[in-house]
Amino acid sequence: MFRGVFEDTFFIQKYKCNCYVFELYNKFTATKISIKMKNLLLLACCLLTCTLSFPQEMGHKESEVAISKHIDGTLLVPEQGAKTLAIIIGGSGPTDRNGNQNFLKTNNLKKLAVGLAENGIATFRYDKRVVKQIRKGALDPNIMFDDFAKDAMDVIKFFRAENTFEKIFILGHSQGSLVGILASMDSVDGLVSIAGAGQSIDKVITEQIQKTAPMLASEAERVFSVLKKGKTTKDYPPALASIFDTDLQPFMANWMKYDPAEELKKLDIPVLVVNGTKDLQVSVEEAKLLNDAAKHSEFVLIEKMNHVLFIIEGDDQENAKSYNDHAGKVSEALITAVSAFINK
């Protein structure tokens, strides 16, 4: 359980494993493998996701922007210009600016950015700092969840200082939803949460374990209770090492201190909460928790949309295969809903 990339892929297909496990697993393996394996992993990442380049889109202006030593990204602006910028924040795992990971390639965030540009909205999407670290072969073992929020805040500050756009919106997908909520404390005009959890990560993971490996659920709750007290422990089931390895526990403790719904209550800005009915990782109930918590919220439920923002007509097997479908199409209903919300 949780021991390898291919096993993790199978776990998604058969058991609908939550994507948050990948964030922890990738961090775990990157700090534990040998130098030789790190180099092989780095090469694979470069070949598969990290050096992707795309032709210039018709009718759009695309430019590379360096925000900080940690963050680089792509600014996509409609040819006719734009008054509004949407900052796109990717989900869990080593997700790059286009929405890709090592063996999961959909380009969904790039496709979403293009769709918004066609509706007059500029976007900035960026590689998570862990992607840049993997490229350089220098993964920081002390990385914390708060670092992701800080990076998003730095992006906001950068574009506020540039003063090119009249309005700035945050658009967070999956884990990026919580990151976006935390970053939005720092002066933005609106927030879009797509497939974001409404509970703290310990509750989300415990529920997933209860569904997929119920014999381990009580042990997971016990370890989480230790982390909540600010302590660490070596007493955890080996099968849950990708979550509770001692090197990961500070990261987990930092992440789980945030309840997305409670954090969202602090925001006094327009919020759009979006979820799909075929999302294998984030349930509609999670989205409803966010919608109920927001002071000024709209809720959009998109029929047949899955976690990678594609429309799935078939069964769970088709759904799982879409996680590596580079030709897949982002839901038009999603682009329409987000564009309408931002362009009000």
C-alpha positions as CSV (number, residue, x, y, z in Angstrom):
1,M,0.0,0.0,0.0
2,F,1.4,3.4,-1.1
3,R,4.8,1.9,-2.0
4,G,5.3,2.8,-5.6
5,V,4.1,5.0,-8.4
6,F,2.6,2.2,-10.4
7,E,0.9,0.8,-7.2
8,D,-0.4,4.3,-6.5
9,T,-1.9,4.5,-10.0
10,F,-3.6,1.1,-9.5
11,F,-4.8,2.3,-6.2
12,I,-6.6,5.2,-7.9
13,Q,-8.1,3.0,-10.5
14,K,-9.4,0.4,-8.1
15,Y,-10.0,2.2,-4.9
16,K,-10.5,5.8,-5.8
17,C,-7.5,6.9,-3.6
18,N,-7.5,10.6,-2.6
19,C,-4.9,12.7,-4.4
20,Y,-3.6,14.2,-1.2
21,V,-1.7,10.9,-0.6
22,F,0.4,11.6,-3.7
23,E,1.6,14.9,-2.2
24,L,3.0,13.0,0.8
25,Y,4.2,10.0,-1.2
26,N,6.2,12.1,-3.7
27,K,7.8,14.1,-0.9
28,F,8.6,10.8,1.0
29,T,10.2,9.1,-2.0
30,A,12.2,12.1,-3.1
31,T,13.9,12.3,0.3
32,K,14.5,8.6,0.8
33,I,15.8,7.3,-2.6
34,S,19.4,7.0,-3.5
35,I,21.3,9.6,-5.4
36,K,21.3,7.4,-8.5
37,M,17.5,7.0,-8.3
38,K,17.1,10.7,-7.7
39,N,19.0,11.4,-11.0
40,L,16.8,8.9,-12.8
41,L,13.7,10.5,-11.4
42,L,15.0,13.9,-12.3
43,L,15.6,12.7,-15.9
44,A,12.1,11.2,-16.1
45,C,10.5,14.4,-14.8
46,C,12.4,16.5,-17.3
47,L,11.4,14.2,-20.1
48,L,7.8,13.9,-19.1
49,T,6.7,17.2,-17.5
50,C,9.4,19.6,-16.5
51,T,10.7,20.8,-19.9
52,L,7.4,20.8,-21.7
53,S,7.1,23.6,-24.3
54,F,4.0,24.5,-26.3
55,P,3.5,26.5,-29.5
56,Q,2.2,30.1,-29.2
57,E,-1.6,30.0,-29.1
58,M,-3.5,31.9,-31.8
59,G,-4.9,35.1,-30.4
60,H,-3.0,35.0,-27.1
61,K,0.2,36.5,-25.9
62,E,2.3,34.1,-23.7
63,S,5.3,35.2,-21.6
64,E,7.5,33.6,-18.9
65,V,7.5,35.4,-15.6
66,A,9.9,34.8,-12.7
67,I,8.2,35.7,-9.4
68,S,10.8,34.6,-6.9
69,K,13.7,32.2,-6.5
70,H,11.0,29.5,-5.9
71,I,8.4,30.4,-8.5
72,D,8.3,30.7,-12.3
73,G,5.3,30.7,-14.4
74,T,3.4,31.6,-17.6
75,L,1.4,34.7,-18.1
76,L,-1.3,34.2,-20.8
77,V,-3.0,37.4,-22.0
78,P,-5.7,37.7,-24.7
79,E,-4.4,39.5,-27.8
80,Q,-6.8,42.3,-27.2
81,G,-5.6,42.7,-23.6
82,A,-7.4,42.1,-20.3
83,K,-8.4,44.1,-17.2
84,T,-8.6,41.0,-15.0
85,L,-6.0,38.4,-14.0
86,A,-6.8,34.9,-12.7
87,I,-3.9,33.3,-10.8
88,I,-4.2,29.5,-11.2
89,I,-2.9,27.3,-8.3
90,G,-2.4,23.6,-9.0
91,G,-3.3,20.7,-6.8
92,S,-1.3,18.2,-4.7
93,G,1.9,16.5,-5.7
94,P,4.7,17.9,-7.8
95,T,2.3,19.7,-10.1
96,D,3.7,21.9,-12.8
97,R,2.1,25.0,-14.3
98,N,0.2,23.0,-16.9
99,G,-1.4,20.6,-14.4
100,N,1.0,17.7,-15.0
101,Q,3.0,15.4,-12.7
102,N,5.6,12.7,-13.4
103,F,3.2,10.1,-14.9
104,L,0.0,12.1,-15.0
105,K,-0.2,14.3,-18.0
106,T,-3.4,16.2,-19.0
107,N,-2.3,19.8,-19.5
108,N,-5.7,20.6,-17.9
109,L,-4.5,23.9,-16.2
110,K,-3.0,25.1,-19.5
111,K,-6.2,24.2,-21.3
112,L,-8.2,26.0,-18.6
113,A,-6.0,29.1,-19.0
114,V,-6.6,29.1,-22.8
115,G,-10.3,28.8,-22.3
116,L,-10.4,31.8,-19.9
117,A,-8.2,33.8,-22.4
118,E,-10.9,33.2,-25.0
119,N,-13.3,34.8,-22.6
120,G,-11.1,37.9,-22.1
121,I,-9.4,36.9,-18.9
122,A,-5.6,36.9,-18.5
123,T,-4.1,34.1,-16.4
124,F,-0.9,33.3,-14.6
125,R,-0.1,29.7,-13.8
126,Y,3.0,28.5,-12.1
127,D,5.1,25.5,-11.2
128,K,4.9,24.5,-7.5
129,R,8.2,25.1,-5.8
130,V,8.8,21.4,-5.4
131,V,8.9,21.1,-9.2
132,K,11.7,23.6,-9.5
133,Q,13.5,21.8,-6.7
134,I,13.2,18.4,-8.5
135,R,14.5,19.9,-11.7
136,K,17.6,21.1,-9.8
137,G,18.0,17.9,-7.9
138,A,17.7,19.8,-4.6
139,L,14.5,18.9,-2.9
140,D,14.1,20.7,0.4
141,P,13.3,18.0,3.0
142,N,12.0,20.7,5.4
143,I,9.3,22.1,3.0
144,M,6.0,22.9,4.7
145,F,2.5,23.5,3.6
146,D,2.8,27.1,4.6
147,D,5.4,27.5,1.9
148,F,2.8,26.9,-0.8
149,A,0.6,29.6,0.7
150,K,3.6,32.0,0.9
151,D,4.4,31.3,-2.8
152,A,0.8,32.2,-3.8
153,M,0.9,35.4,-1.7
154,D,4.2,36.3,-3.5
155,V,2.5,35.9,-6.8
156,I,-0.4,38.2,-5.7
157,K,2.0,40.8,-4.4
158,F,4.0,40.7,-7.7
159,F,1.1,41.5,-9.9
160,R,-0.4,44.0,-7.5
161,A,3.0,45.9,-7.7
162,E,3.0,45.6,-11.5
163,N,-0.4,47.3,-11.5
164,T,-1.2,46.0,-15.0
165,F,-4.6,44.5,-14.1
166,E,-7.6,46.2,-12.4
167,K,-8.7,43.0,-10.7
168,I,-7.0,39.9,-9.5
169,F,-8.8,36.6,-8.8
170,I,-7.5,33.4,-7.3
171,L,-8.4,30.1,-9.0
172,G,-7.3,27.1,-6.9
173,H,-7.7,23.5,-8.0
174,S,-7.8,20.6,-5.5
175,Q,-5.1,21.3,-2.8
176,G,-4.7,24.6,-4.6
177,S,-8.2,25.6,-3.3
178,L,-6.9,25.7,0.4
179,V,-3.7,27.4,-0.7
180,G,-5.8,30.0,-2.6
181,I,-8.1,30.5,0.4
182,L,-5.1,31.2,2.7
183,A,-3.4,33.5,0.0
184,S,-6.7,35.4,-0.5
185,M,-6.3,37.0,2.9
186,D,-4.0,39.3,1.1
187,S,-6.2,41.5,-1.1
188,V,-7.8,39.8,-4.1
189,D,-11.1,40.5,-5.7
190,G,-12.5,37.0,-5.8
191,L,-11.8,33.3,-5.3
192,V,-12.7,30.3,-7.4
193,S,-12.4,26.9,-5.7
194,I,-12.5,23.9,-8.0
195,A,-12.6,20.4,-6.5
196,G,-11.4,21.7,-3.1
197,A,-11.9,19.8,0.1
198,G,-14.1,21.3,2.8
199,Q,-12.4,19.5,5.8
200,S,-8.9,19.4,7.2
201,I,-6.6,17.0,5.6
202,D,-6.5,14.5,8.5
203,K,-10.3,14.1,8.2
204,V,-10.1,13.8,4.4
205,I,-7.4,11.1,4.6
206,T,-9.1,9.2,7.4
207,E,-12.3,9.0,5.4
208,Q,-10.4,7.8,2.4
209,I,-8.7,5.1,4.5
210,Q,-12.0,4.1,6.0
211,K,-13.3,3.5,2.5
212,T,-10.3,1.7,1.1
213,A,-8.5,0.0,4.0
214,P,-10.9,0.2,7.0
215,M,-8.7,-2.0,9.1
216,L,-6.2,0.9,9.3
217,A,-8.6,3.7,10.0
218,S,-8.4,3.6,13.8
219,E,-4.6,3.6,13.6
220,A,-4.7,6.6,11.3
221,E,-6.9,8.5,13.7
222,R,-4.6,7.7,16.6
223,V,-1.5,9.0,14.8
224,F,-3.3,12.1,13.7
225,S,-4.3,12.7,17.3
226,V,-0.6,12.6,18.2
227,L,0.3,15.2,15.5
228,K,-2.5,17.4,16.7
229,K,-0.7,17.7,20.0
230,G,2.4,18.9,18.3
231,K,4.3,15.7,18.8
232,T,5.8,13.1,16.5
233,T,5.7,9.3,16.7
234,K,7.5,6.3,15.3
235,D,4.5,4.1,16.1
236,Y,2.4,3.8,12.9
237,P,1.5,1.0,10.5
238,P,4.1,0.4,7.9
239,A,1.4,0.4,5.3
240,L,0.8,4.1,6.1
241,A,4.5,5.1,5.9
242,S,3.9,7.4,2.9
243,I,1.6,9.5,5.1
244,F,3.2,9.1,8.6
245,D,7.0,8.7,8.0
246,T,8.7,10.7,10.7
247,D,10.2,13.0,8.1
248,L,6.7,13.8,6.8
249,Q,5.0,14.4,10.1
250,P,6.0,18.1,10.5
251,F,4.6,18.7,7.0
252,M,1.4,16.9,7.8
253,A,1.0,18.6,11.1
254,N,1.4,22.0,9.4
255,W,-1.2,21.1,6.7
256,M,-3.8,19.6,9.0
257,K,-4.0,22.7,11.2
258,Y,-6.1,24.4,8.5
259,D,-9.8,23.7,8.2
260,P,-10.7,25.0,4.7
261,A,-14.3,25.8,5.7
262,E,-13.2,27.7,8.8
263,E,-10.6,29.6,6.8
264,L,-13.1,30.5,4.1
265,K,-15.4,32.1,6.7
266,K,-12.7,34.8,7.2
267,L,-13.0,36.0,3.6
268,D,-15.3,38.8,2.7
269,I,-15.0,38.5,-1.1
270,P,-17.0,36.8,-3.8
271,V,-16.5,33.1,-4.0
272,L,-17.3,30.5,-6.6
273,V,-17.3,26.8,-5.5
274,V,-17.2,24.3,-8.3
275,N,-17.3,20.5,-8.2
276,G,-18.0,17.7,-10.6
277,T,-20.3,14.8,-10.1
278,K,-17.7,12.3,-11.3
279,D,-14.9,13.5,-9.1
280,L,-13.3,10.4,-7.6
281,Q,-11.2,12.3,-5.1
282,V,-13.3,15.2,-3.8
283,S,-17.0,14.6,-3.1
284,V,-19.9,17.0,-3.7
285,E,-20.3,17.0,0.1
286,E,-16.9,18.6,0.5
287,A,-17.8,21.3,-2.0
288,K,-21.0,22.0,-0.1
289,L,-19.1,22.5,3.1
290,L,-17.1,25.3,1.4
291,N,-20.2,26.8,-0.1
292,D,-22.0,26.9,3.2
293,A,-19.0,28.5,4.9
294,A,-18.5,31.4,2.5
295,K,-20.1,34.7,3.2
296,H,-20.7,35.5,-0.5
297,S,-20.8,32.3,-2.5
298,E,-22.1,30.8,-5.7
299,F,-22.1,27.0,-6.1
300,V,-21.9,25.2,-9.5
301,L,-22.1,21.5,-9.8
302,I,-21.0,20.2,-13.2
303,E,-22.5,16.9,-14.3
304,K,-20.0,14.2,-15.3
305,M,-16.9,16.4,-14.6
306,N,-14.1,14.5,-12.9
307,H,-11.1,15.7,-10.8
308,V,-8.9,16.5,-13.8
309,L,-11.8,18.7,-15.2
310,F,-12.8,16.4,-18.0
311,I,-16.3,15.1,-18.8
312,I,-16.6,11.4,-18.3
313,E,-19.4,9.5,-20.0
314,G,-18.3,6.0,-19.0
315,D,-17.4,4.2,-15.8
316,D,-14.6,4.5,-13.2
317,Q,-12.1,2.8,-15.6
318,E,-12.6,5.6,-18.2
319,N,-12.4,8.1,-15.4
320,A,-9.0,6.7,-14.2
321,K,-7.6,6.6,-17.7
322,S,-8.4,10.3,-18.1
323,Y,-5.7,11.2,-15.6
324,N,-3.1,10.6,-18.3
325,D,-5.1,11.7,-21.3
326,H,-3.1,14.5,-22.9
327,A,-5.8,15.0,-25.6
328,G,-8.7,15.3,-23.0
329,K,-10.8,18.4,-23.1
330,V,-11.5,20.6,-20.1
331,S,-15.2,21.0,-19.4
332,E,-16.8,23.8,-21.4
333,A,-19.3,24.3,-18.6
334,L,-16.5,24.9,-16.2
335,I,-14.9,27.5,-18.4
336,T,-18.3,29.2,-18.9
337,A,-19.1,29.3,-15.2
338,V,-15.7,30.6,-14.2
339,S,-15.7,33.2,-16.9
340,A,-19.1,34.4,-16.0
341,F,-18.2,34.7,-12.3
342,I,-15.0,36.6,-13.0
343,N,-16.4,38.9,-15.8
344,K,-19.3,40.2,-13.7
